[in-house]
């Protein structure tokens, strides 16, 4: 659809520079410089780096939280006929461990929420010292840790112990044992945290000149929401004075 409308998708083309030239925006990506009328940056885990390129760090930083999943063994899948969700804890934007049927009849169990040791830290062994230092020295992260360290330790325990993870699942499916769970791929949530230590659970969209940066999308599903795309386009159209 994008190509049919004259667009291009550039893969393996990391953005290294963004410059507002007044009437255009120059973006250096993949060794080439592109010039556009307006730029919308939706960088997820890299949104801080993109914001820094336009000199607009703001008062939020992205903290990577890994969400780990398991598959439920086939013999128990018929016990889950729909979506089994917990009542959300209003203190956190994370939903907590739940059970979700997929389109093939399988059941995903999870996720938890564990501080990742790298922006793309999908496993415990994925460690980036520079990125981890940046996370730990952010004042908002230190304030968050002081207030919620008990919950953080509980999440880590569930990550390191399948038995502890299964105990959380038993609140909704009492017969589940650790042996009923097999590892599934994990995801990393780009969670915005304010300098005050507040976990941001709403959109943060900032504009600077001709550049608009999405600093936070409150759930992975929101990153693919066409309604949010329409909202951003509406802001751009309004800024340019067109109906």
Beta strands, then each sheet from edge to edge (+ up, - down):
strand 1: 15-20
strand 2: 25-29
strand 3: 32-36
strand 4: 39-41
strand 5: 60-72
strand 6: 98-101
strand 7: 107-110
strand 8: 114-115
strand 9: 181-194
strand 10: 204-208
strand 11: 211-216
sheet 1: 1+ 2- 3+
sheet 2: 4+ 11+ 10-
sheet 3: 6+ 7- 5+ 8-
sheet 4: 6+ 7- 5+ 9-
end
